[in-house]
Amino acid sequence: MSIQNGFRVAVLGLTLFLSGCGAYNFSGADVGEAKTFQVNFFQNYADQTPGSTIVPGLDRDFTLSLQDMINNLTSLSLTGSNGDLVYEGEIVEYKVIPMTATSDQRTSQNRLTMSVNVRFFNTKKPDNDFERRFSFFYDFDAAASLTSIQSAAHEEIFERLTQDIFNASLGNW
């Protein structure tokens, strides 16, 4: 057998092996028999609680971030209704609190915390349904304004929250 034929056999074997893995993919997602997913709009209720910061578009940006995460890590198709997998919920916390102080009683570091309540429904495997709260934070220098760090903070917080939601709903670790 030549090296070229050996390579072809190896590639064919790998292809057959991977196709035999069913609904799994390289992200570790187990979508089962699901073909579609739906992410309902995550309303921002955090701005209605005392001490919360109002951020226009936060709800839209988070909803799109979750859609993108699932779309990029699975072969599922996004749909607006009747999805096999349905994500819904609300943003329940978005606030900045002081974390550390200097010797002269000034804040030296702040923490932006965002929490979302998520309800996940799997029409193909109802035993996998759940309702759970997910939370993450971003620490920043107290001298910086929220608007100056908001883009970086949202990127990091959204990445972690959507990854946690993805792992809880589709992760097969």
C-alpha atoms as a printed R data frame, in Angstrom:
    type eleno elety resid chain resno       x      y      z
1   ATOM     1    CA   MET     A     1   0.000  0.000  0.000
2   ATOM     2    CA   SER     A     2   1.454  3.375 -0.974
3   ATOM     3    CA   ILE     A     3   1.601  6.326  1.391
4   ATOM     4    CA   GLN     A     4  -1.010  8.123 -0.711
5   ATOM     5    CA   ASN     A     5  -3.445  5.195 -0.478
6   ATOM     6    CA   GLY     A     6  -2.768  4.883  3.244
7   ATOM     7    CA   PHE     A     7  -3.625  8.554  3.678
8   ATOM     8    CA   ARG     A     8  -6.874  8.100  1.756
9   ATOM     9    CA   VAL     A     9  -7.835  5.146  3.939
10  ATOM    10    CA   ALA     A    10  -7.066  7.149  7.088
11  ATOM    11    CA   VAL     A    11  -9.149 10.122  5.888
12  ATOM    12    CA   LEU     A    12 -12.013  7.798  4.917
13  ATOM    13    CA   GLY     A    13 -11.846  6.085  8.318
14  ATOM    14    CA   LEU     A    14 -11.846  9.424 10.145
15  ATOM    15    CA   THR     A    15 -14.803 10.639  8.067
16  ATOM    16    CA   LEU     A    16 -16.799  7.488  8.826
17  ATOM    17    CA   PHE     A    17 -15.921  7.723 12.506
18  ATOM    18    CA   LEU     A    18 -17.031 11.353 12.760
19  ATOM    19    CA   SER     A    19 -20.238 10.770 10.808
20  ATOM    20    CA   GLY     A    20 -21.047  7.898 13.176
21  ATOM    21    CA   CYS     A    21 -20.949 10.269 16.130
22  ATOM    22    CA   GLY     A    22 -24.518 11.328 15.454
23  ATOM    23    CA   ALA     A    23 -25.618 14.737 16.675
24  ATOM    24    CA   TYR     A    24 -22.350 15.645 18.359
25  ATOM    25    CA   ASN     A    25 -19.956 18.239 17.044
26  ATOM    26    CA   PHE     A    26 -16.585 19.655 17.956
27  ATOM    27    CA   SER     A    27 -18.115 21.996 20.566
28  ATOM    28    CA   GLY     A    28 -19.327 19.016 22.589
29  ATOM    29    CA   ALA     A    29 -22.950 19.979 21.989
30  ATOM    30    CA   ASP     A    30 -25.571 17.258 22.138
31  ATOM    31    CA   VAL     A    31 -28.477 18.554 20.067
32  ATOM    32    CA   GLY     A    32 -30.085 15.119 19.788
33  ATOM    33    CA   GLU     A    33 -32.808 15.118 17.166
34  ATOM    34    CA   ALA     A    34 -33.298 18.892 17.316
35  ATOM    35    CA   LYS     A    35 -33.033 20.787 14.057
36  ATOM    36    CA   THR     A    36 -34.014 24.312 15.131
37  ATOM    37    CA   PHE     A    37 -33.539 26.682 18.032
38  ATOM    38    CA   GLN     A    38 -35.316 29.812 19.129
39  ATOM    39    CA   VAL     A    39 -34.060 32.593 21.390
40  ATOM    40    CA   ASN     A    40 -36.873 34.789 22.637
41  ATOM    41    CA   PHE     A    41 -36.132 38.404 23.520
42  ATOM    42    CA   PHE     A    42 -34.477 38.726 26.944
43  ATOM    43    CA   GLN     A    43 -36.319 41.681 28.481
44  ATOM    44    CA   ASN     A    44 -34.225 43.892 30.764
45  ATOM    45    CA   TYR     A    45 -35.932 43.967 34.159
46  ATOM    46    CA   ALA     A    46 -32.724 44.941 35.959
47  ATOM    47    CA   ASP     A    47 -33.336 48.608 35.204
48  ATOM    48    CA   GLN     A    48 -36.461 48.451 37.381
49  ATOM    49    CA   THR     A    49 -34.589 47.508 40.550
50  ATOM    50    CA   PRO     A    50 -32.989 50.047 42.914
51  ATOM    51    CA   GLY     A    51 -29.267 50.558 42.368
52  ATOM    52    CA   SER     A    52 -29.295 49.228 38.820
53  ATOM    53    CA   THR     A    53 -27.833 51.073 35.879
54  ATOM    54    CA   ILE     A    54 -29.976 51.740 32.820
55  ATOM    55    CA   VAL     A    55 -28.293 50.612 29.599
56  ATOM    56    CA   PRO     A    56 -30.274 51.117 26.389
57  ATOM    57    CA   GLY     A    57 -30.022 48.135 24.054
58  ATOM    58    CA   LEU     A    58 -28.616 45.761 26.682
59  ATOM    59    CA   ASP     A    59 -31.526 43.342 26.193
60  ATOM    60    CA   ARG     A    60 -31.157 43.331 22.393
61  ATOM    61    CA   ASP     A    61 -27.377 42.904 22.538
62  ATOM    62    CA   PHE     A    62 -27.565 40.001 24.977
63  ATOM    63    CA   THR     A    63 -30.296 38.238 22.987
64  ATOM    64    CA   LEU     A    64 -28.231 38.521 19.795
65  ATOM    65    CA   SER     A    65 -25.118 37.317 21.596
66  ATOM    66    CA   LEU     A    66 -26.881 34.149 22.768
67  ATOM    67    CA   GLN     A    67 -28.260 33.542 19.261
68  ATOM    68    CA   ASP     A    68 -24.780 33.947 17.787
69  ATOM    69    CA   MET     A    69 -23.201 31.567 20.308
70  ATOM    70    CA   ILE     A    70 -25.655 28.762 19.554
71  ATOM    71    CA   ASN     A    71 -25.589 29.439 15.822
72  ATOM    72    CA   ASN     A    72 -21.774 29.348 15.714
73  ATOM    73    CA   LEU     A    73 -21.354 26.192 17.819
74  ATOM    74    CA   THR     A    74 -24.111 23.991 16.394
75  ATOM    75    CA   SER     A    75 -25.652 23.085 13.065
76  ATOM    76    CA   LEU     A    76 -29.100 24.108 14.342
77  ATOM    77    CA   SER     A    77 -31.158 26.608 12.356
78  ATOM    78    CA   LEU     A    78 -32.425 29.747 14.080
79  ATOM    79    CA   THR     A    79 -36.192 30.157 13.926
80  ATOM    80    CA   GLY     A    80 -38.616 32.772 15.239
81  ATOM    81    CA   SER     A    81 -41.221 30.295 16.491
82  ATOM    82    CA   ASN     A    82 -41.838 26.609 17.201
83  ATOM    83    CA   GLY     A    83 -38.151 25.850 17.770
84  ATOM    84    CA   ASP     A    84 -37.100 22.405 18.911
85  ATOM    85    CA   LEU     A    85 -34.958 24.152 21.532
86  ATOM    86    CA   VAL     A    86 -36.291 27.338 23.113
87  ATOM    87    CA   TYR     A    87 -34.363 29.826 25.243
88  ATOM    88    CA   GLU     A    88 -36.200 32.563 27.077
89  ATOM    89    CA   GLY     A    89 -35.742 34.667 30.151
90  ATOM    90    CA   GLU     A    90 -34.885 38.088 31.425
91  ATOM    91    CA   ILE     A    91 -31.980 40.194 32.596
92  ATOM    92    CA   VAL     A    92 -32.502 40.467 36.348
93  ATOM    93    CA   GLU     A    93 -29.354 42.244 37.548
94  ATOM    94    CA   TYR     A    94 -27.018 44.849 36.083
95  ATOM    95    CA   LYS     A    95 -25.211 46.955 38.614
96  ATOM    96    CA   VAL     A    96 -21.874 48.394 39.649
97  ATOM    97    CA   ILE     A    97 -20.638 48.004 43.208
98  ATOM    98    CA   PRO     A    98 -17.348 49.097 44.813
99  ATOM    99    CA   MET     A    99 -14.978 46.196 45.450
100 ATOM   100    CA   THR     A   100 -11.772 47.462 47.024
101 ATOM   101    CA   ALA     A   101 -10.812 50.624 48.845
102 ATOM   102    CA   THR     A   102  -7.597 52.563 49.251
103 ATOM   103    CA   SER     A   103  -6.110 53.580 52.607
104 ATOM   104    CA   ASP     A   104  -7.929 56.934 52.405
105 ATOM   105    CA   GLN     A   105 -11.330 55.204 52.086
106 ATOM   106    CA   ARG     A   106 -11.714 55.709 48.328
107 ATOM   107    CA   THR     A   107 -12.859 53.018 45.972
108 ATOM   108    CA   SER     A   108 -10.034 51.685 43.837
109 ATOM   109    CA   GLN     A   109 -11.929 48.992 41.951
110 ATOM   110    CA   ASN     A   110 -15.529 48.502 40.874
111 ATOM   111    CA   ARG     A   111 -17.384 45.391 39.779
112 ATOM   112    CA   LEU     A   112 -20.074 45.335 37.106
113 ATOM   113    CA   THR     A   113 -22.324 42.306 37.630
114 ATOM   114    CA   MET     A   114 -24.944 41.038 35.220
115 ATOM   115    CA   SER     A   115 -27.369 38.185 35.917
116 ATOM   116    CA   VAL     A   116 -29.935 36.551 33.667
117 ATOM   117    CA   ASN     A   117 -32.722 34.155 34.494
118 ATOM   118    CA   VAL     A   118 -32.986 31.519 31.742
119 ATOM   119    CA   ARG     A   119 -35.719 29.050 30.922
120 ATOM   120    CA   PHE     A   120 -34.682 26.317 28.480
121 ATOM   121    CA   PHE     A   121 -37.169 24.005 26.782
122 ATOM   122    CA   ASN     A   122 -36.179 20.996 24.696
123 ATOM   123    CA   THR     A   123 -39.238 19.693 22.836
124 ATOM   124    CA   LYS     A   124 -37.360 16.527 21.834
125 ATOM   125    CA   LYS     A   125 -36.079 15.758 25.369
126 ATOM   126    CA   PRO     A   126 -38.346 17.462 27.951
127 ATOM   127    CA   ASP     A   127 -36.270 15.965 30.795
128 ATOM   128    CA   ASN     A   128 -33.530 18.437 29.825
129 ATOM   129    CA   ASP     A   129 -35.724 21.507 30.466
130 ATOM   130    CA   PHE     A   130 -34.559 23.863 33.201
131 ATOM   131    CA   GLU     A   131 -34.903 27.301 34.739
132 ATOM   132    CA   ARG     A   132 -31.690 28.712 36.176
133 ATOM   133    CA   ARG     A   133 -29.975 31.983 37.010
134 ATOM   134    CA   PHE     A   134 -26.590 32.736 35.418
135 ATOM   135    CA   SER     A   135 -24.311 35.529 36.583
136 ATOM   136    CA   PHE     A   136 -20.918 36.955 35.730
137 ATOM   137    CA   PHE     A   137 -18.928 40.106 36.475
138 ATOM   138    CA   TYR     A   138 -16.277 42.462 35.147
139 ATOM   139    CA   ASP     A   139 -13.869 44.287 37.461
140 ATOM   140    CA   PHE     A   140 -12.522 47.691 36.461
141 ATOM   141    CA   ASP     A   141 -10.605 50.637 37.852
142 ATOM   142    CA   ALA     A   142 -12.791 53.003 39.856
143 ATOM   143    CA   ALA     A   143 -11.315 55.967 37.982
144 ATOM   144    CA   ALA     A   144 -12.850 54.665 34.738
145 ATOM   145    CA   SER     A   145 -16.413 55.517 33.832
146 ATOM   146    CA   LEU     A   146 -18.920 52.784 33.050
147 ATOM   147    CA   THR     A   147 -19.354 54.092 29.511
148 ATOM   148    CA   SER     A   148 -15.602 53.903 28.871
149 ATOM   149    CA   ILE     A   149 -15.379 50.205 29.789
150 ATOM   150    CA   GLN     A   150 -18.857 49.107 28.713
151 ATOM   151    CA   SER     A   151 -17.896 47.602 25.361
152 ATOM   152    CA   ALA     A   152 -15.083 45.454 26.815
153 ATOM   153    CA   ALA     A   153 -17.197 44.566 29.850
154 ATOM   154    CA   HIS     A   154 -20.174 43.457 27.749
155 ATOM   155    CA   GLU     A   155 -17.942 41.403 25.476
156 ATOM   156    CA   GLU     A   156 -16.448 39.504 28.425
157 ATOM   157    CA   ILE     A   157 -19.682 39.155 30.402
158 ATOM   158    CA   PHE     A   158 -21.760 38.102 27.379
159 ATOM   159    CA   GLU     A   159 -19.113 35.567 26.324
160 ATOM   160    CA   ARG     A   160 -19.110 33.929 29.743
161 ATOM   161    CA   LEU     A   161 -22.882 34.020 30.275
162 ATOM   162    CA   THR     A   162 -23.706 32.622 26.827
163 ATOM   163    CA   GLN     A   163 -21.040 29.917 27.192
164 ATOM   164    CA   ASP     A   164 -22.459 28.917 30.584
165 ATOM   165    CA   ILE     A   165 -26.004 28.829 29.163
166 ATOM   166    CA   PHE     A   166 -24.806 26.800 26.159
167 ATOM   167    CA   ASN     A   167 -22.986 24.309 28.394
168 ATOM   168    CA   ALA     A   168 -25.976 23.928 30.723
169 ATOM   169    CA   SER     A   169 -28.390 23.308 27.851
170 ATOM   170    CA   LEU     A   170 -26.329 21.441 25.259
171 ATOM   171    CA   GLY     A   171 -22.991 20.613 26.833
172 ATOM   172    CA   ASN     A   172 -22.283 16.953 27.137
173 ATOM   173    CA   TRP     A   173 -19.186 17.018 29.318
